[in-house]
């Protein structure tokens, strides 16, 4: 055990949070097909965690996993423009966010990025911090009521509502109604589960660039989310002069020819900011709160840190920079449960990666889930050990093997936002409350569009004492 993992009076042995058991490729394929729950983690064979680059042989389509960090950087940076976002991802997300900045490529992506970049400066953390504080205060009120009544809460829904409220305040200058938050959560859960089931079948059965229409209930779920985004957008379009926020900046954005986004394009781009800004954070925080709820020694250590740095006062923006243990708990959670499990690309032409042949149309898979657990790059890769990120242990980490926010020109623009948000929420909520997981042994991860628990995690809450 790392010496820094121990605090006076605390016993903090490394432990292994839940993850699927690695199986040979053929058995992994059968598991994914038989379970039928759209969990893409079930497709990963044991070999995926050991090779630098190699085939995933369960697909009719040529599918390659890339793990070696320099090759990962090459694929995601894509200097030659031959590894755009995969057709699987583009087709899956089209009814929800269209040809937006998250899935577009080439000149379309460069135009959109240039238009949106000025708006993204409004996600500077010091500017957004009041929205985070307001969201935290709302969550504290919800948790206080739950502690009084003893009612159980869905940890997934709680984190989704909390992060959606914060991003809504940041992007649209308004809080998010509880009803709307629940409808968006339910619709997105249905959407990603259904899409993942289709994508598993497509991976196994179809060739590159095969387009399959989405089912009606999936399209309805996307339409509901887009209607809510459209309502928020229309308020800005009608009263734009009184807003100084991200939505207003995206509305005013123009390209070099003076063209702005159409209404549908605005919903596409705002949908990316809203969904990427809260769904990935909700995924990460669900796992953070689950892990902490099952490890009292971790909670005791983080509370000691908060007391030392913040005393009895509020957790300020400056304080979030001085809470290294909480930050490392978040970083280690992102390592084991990266919100975006897979970053699939497609090869537009035949090429080679350090001599390894890549056919045209091949699916080139960069998987943060795999890279973060690869035996060549991490010591005890499946163990939860937040102190591995301390400066004294930097030599244990392989450069380029940690990419929870991606890498290259498409790296997540909200990385700093997400980290400060997480530190604030963990510090404030665990300072006041204890969380008790109803059935921790049943919790298992599932990778669909994001890395979520396969089933919602139910918790009860008590006041910390």
N, C-alpha and C positions, 0 to 999 in steps of 0.2 A: 504494500500500500504506500502511496506517495506520502511523504512526511507532511506535506502541506494539506493533505486531506483530513488530517486529524486536528481537532481543536480540543482544549481542555474540557473534559467531561463528555466528549462526543465520540462515538464509534462510527466511523464512516468508511466501511469497506466498499471497494468497487463492486458494482452489481451490473447485471445484464438485463436491460429492459427488453420487452417482447419484440421478436422479429421472426419471420418465417424460417423454418428449417430448410437449409440448402439441400437440394436433391439433384440427382443426375438429370440431364436435359430431358430425356424422354418421360421420366416420371414427373418432372416439373410441368411439362406440357399437359400430361393427363390430369394432374391436380388442377391446373387452371381451367381446363375444360369441364371437369366434373363439378367443381365448386360453383362455377357459373355466376360468381358475384362481381365480376369485373375487376378483380384484384390483380393488377399487373405484376405485383411482386411474386405471385405464384408462378410466373413464367421464367424467373431467373434461376438458372441451374447453378450448382456449386462451382463449376468452372469459371463462371463470370467474375468471381471474387479473387481469382488468381492470375488471370492472363493480362498482359499489357494491351493486347488487341487480338481479337479473334471472332469467330463466327458464333452466332446464336442459331443453332441448327434446327430449331423447331418451326421455322417459317418457310412457306413456299417461296417467299421473296428473300433475296439475299439480305441478311441482317447481320450487322457487325457491331460489336461493343468495343468502345475505345476507352481505355483506362489510363494509359501512360500519360502523365501530366503534360508533356510537351506536345503530344499529339492531340490531347483534349483542347489545349489552347489553340492549336492550328485549326481544328475543325470549327470551334466556336468563334474564333476571330475571322476565319474564312477570307483570307486576303485575296483569293482568286475568284470569289463569288460563285463557288460550285457546291457549297453546302448550305442552302437555305433551310428555313424551317420545313419540316417534313410535310408531305401531302396529308399524312394521317392527322397531324395536329391542325393544319389549315382547314381541312374538311370538317373536322370535329367541332372547331370553334366558330366556323363561319356563321351559323345562325345566331350566335350569341354576340360576337364582337366583329363580325365582318372582316374586311381586309384592313384591319387596324394595325397600329404600330407593333403590336405583339406578334403578329403572324406574317406581316408583309415582308418583302425582301427587295433588294436592288434599289433602283431609283425611287420606287414608291416609298420604301422605308426611309430613305435619306430625306425625301421631301417632307414626310410626316414628322420625322425626328427634328428637322430644322424648325418646323412650325411649332412643335410642342415643347421644345427645350426651354423657351422663356417661361412657360407655365410651370415647368418642373422646378424652377428656382423657388417657387412659392411653397415647395415641400421642404425648404430649409427648416431644420429641426427647431431652431429658436423661434421661427415664425409659427410653426405648427404646434408648439408645446402647449399653449393654452387649450387647444382642441383636445389634446391628450389628457390634460388635467380635467377638463369638463367630462370627458368620457369616463375617466376613472371615478369621478365623483358619482356619476349615475350608476356605475357598477357597484360602488360601495353601498349605495342606497338599496339596490336590488339584493345584494348579499346580506345586508343587515335584516331586511324583511324575511329572507329565507332562513336566516339563523333564528329569528324569533318564532317563525311558524313551523320550522322543522321540515319544510317541503323539500323534496329532491329536485335538483336542477340537472339539465343536460349541460355538461361542461362544453361540449362542442357548440351548442346553441349560444351559451353564455359568451364564449370567446368570439363567435361570429357576430353577435349583436354588438358587443363592445368595440371590436375593431371596425365594423361597418359604421358605427356611430361616429367614431373618431375620423375615419376617412371622409364620411359625409360632411362633417363639420369643416374639414380641411378643404375639400373640393368644392362643396356647394354652400358653405356658410350656414348650415342648418343641421339640427339634430335629426336622427332617424327615428321615425315612429316605430314602436315595438311591433305593431302589426306588419308593417312593411319589412322590418328586419326578419321576422319569422317567415314571411312569404318568400323572401329572397333566399333565405337559408334552405327552405324546403325545395324550392325550384332548382337551386344550384345542386343540391344533393341528388335530386332525381336526375338532373342533366348529366352530372359527371359519372354517376353509376351506370346509366344507360349507355352513354357514349363509350365508356371503358369496355362494356360487354361487347359492343359492336367492334371496337378496335381490336380486341383479342381475336375475334373471328377473322377480321380483315388481315391481321398480321399473319395468321396461320394459313388462310385460304387464298388471299388475293395477291395480284401482282401490283407493281408500283403504279401510282396515279389512277387507281380504280376508285371511282366516286360512287358512294352508296347514299341514297337519300336518308335523312334522319326520320325517325318515327314521329307520328303526330304528337304524342304526349311530350316528346323531347322538344319539338318546335314550340309547343304551347308553353313549356317551362321557360324557354328562351324569350318568348314574346312577353311573358309576364315581367321578367327582369327588365327587358328593354322598355316596357311601358312605365315602370317606376323611374327609370333613368330619364325617360322622356318628360315625365311630369316635373322632375327637378330641373331639367334643361329649360323647359318652357317658362318656368318662373324667372329664370335668368334672361331669357329672350324678351320677356315682357317688361322686366324691370331692371335691365342690365346696368343702367347707370349707377345704381346704388350698391353694386357688388364689386369687390376687389379681391377676387379669389381665383383658384385654378380654373374653374368652369368659365368664368368671364374671360380669362386669358386665352383659353382654347377657342372660345367663340370669336375673339378678336384676331386670332392667328391668321397670317397670310403667307403664301409662298412667294417666290421671287417674281411671279407674274401677277401678284395681287389677288390671287384666288384664296378664298377661305374654304372651310369645310361645309358641306351640305348638312341638313338636319340629321339625316341618317348617319353620315360620317361622324358628326359630333357625338351621337349616341355610341358609335363604335369606339371612338377614342376615349370618351368619358367612361364607357364600360370597362375598358382596360384599366384605367386609373382607379376606378372604384373596386372592381373585382380583384385585380392584382394587389391593390393597396390594402384590402382587408382579408381576402380569402387566404392568402399565403401567411399573413400574420396570425390569423385565427388558427390555421393548421399548426404553426409552430407553438403558439401559446397553449393550445390544447395539450400538446405533449409536455411542455414545460410544467403546467399545472398538474398534470397526471403524475409525472415523475416526482415532483415535490410533495404532492399529497401522499405518496406512498413511502416517502423517505423523511421521517421527522428530523433526523440529524442534519440533513441539508437545510431544512427550514430553520432550525435553530441557528445554524451558521449564518444564513443570510439575514436573519433578524438581528443577530449580533452586529453584523456589518452595517445594517441600516441604523441601528441605535448609535453606533460609534460615529458615523458620518453625519447623520441627520438629527440626532438627539430626539427631542419631542416635537420638533418643528416639521413643516411640510417637506416633501421630497421635491426639491427644486431642479431646474434644468442643470445647474452646475453640479448638484449632487449626483446626477446620473452618470457623470464622467468619473466619479470617485467611488463607484461600487463595483470593483473588479470581479468579486466572486459571483454576483448576480449576472454580470455580463458574460462570464465564462460558463455559467450554467446555461444561459441562452445559446452561446456558441456551440457548446457540446450537444445540446438538444438539436440544433440545426445540423450538426454533423450526423447524428444518428437518425434523425427524421427530417431530412431536407424537404421543405414544402413542395418544391417542384422535383418530383422523383426522377423524371427522365427529361432530357433535352434532345429530342430526336431531330436529326437532319436527313436530307436526302441528297444523294450524289447526282448532280445534273449531267455529268459525263463520267466516263471511265477515268480513273486516276489511281494513285497509289499513296499510301501512308507509310512512309519509311519502308518501302518495298512490299508492303502488304496490298494486294490487289483489291480495288474497290470498283465494282461494276456500276455502270450507269443504272440509276433507279434503285440502288442499294439503300437500305435504311441504315444510317450511321448513328448509332445510339451512344450518346454520352449520358451516363446515369449517375448523378450525384449520390444517390443511395448506394450504389456499388462502389464508386470511387472512395467515398467516405468510410467504407468498411473493408477496403482492399487490404489483404494481408501484407503486401509489399510496402505499403505506405503508412500504416498505422500500427502501433503497438497495442495489443489486445483490442482489436477494432470494434468488437461488439460490446465492450464494457463502457459504462457511463463514468467518465472521469473528467470533471470540469477543469481540474488543475493541470491537465495536459496542455492547456492554452497559456499557462504562466510563462513569463519570459525565460525563467530558468530552465524550462523544458522545450524551448523552441527547437532544439536539435532533434527532437523526436518526430517532428512534423516535416513531411516532404513538401517542398515548395510546389504549389499548383494542385495539390491533392485535396484542397478544401474550397469548394465552389458553391456554397448555398445560394449565392446571389448571381451565379453565372460568372462569366469571364469574357473579356474582349469588348468590342464596341457595343454589344447588346447587354452588358452587365446591368443588373437591376438598379434603376435610378433612385429607388426608395430604400436602399440598404441602410443608410444612416438613420433614416426615419424609423425603420422597423426596429433597429437596435435600441434606440432611445425609448421608443414606445414600450418595448418589452421590459426594459430595466425599470421604468416608471411603474408599470402595472404590477409587475412582480413585487417590487418594493412596497407599494401602497397596499395591495390587496392581501399579501401574506403578513404584513405588519398587523392587520386587524382581524384576519380570519384564518381558521383551520379548515382544510378541505378533506373530506372523507370519501374515498371511492367505494361505491357500493359493492363491486365485484371485480377487484383488480386482476384476478387470475384469468378472467375472460377477455381482457383487452388484447387486441392484436391489430397491427397496422395494415392498412390497405392503400395501395397506390392506384388512384384513378387519374384525375387531373392534378390533384394534390395528394399529399401523404396524410391521410386521415385515419382515425380508428375505424375498423370495419363496421362496428356498431357504436352508437353514441355512448359516451361514458357518463354514467349518472353519479352525482355527488350530493352529499349533504354538507352543510356549512355550519360551523359554530364560531362564536367569537373567540379570538385568541386570548388565552389567559394563562 
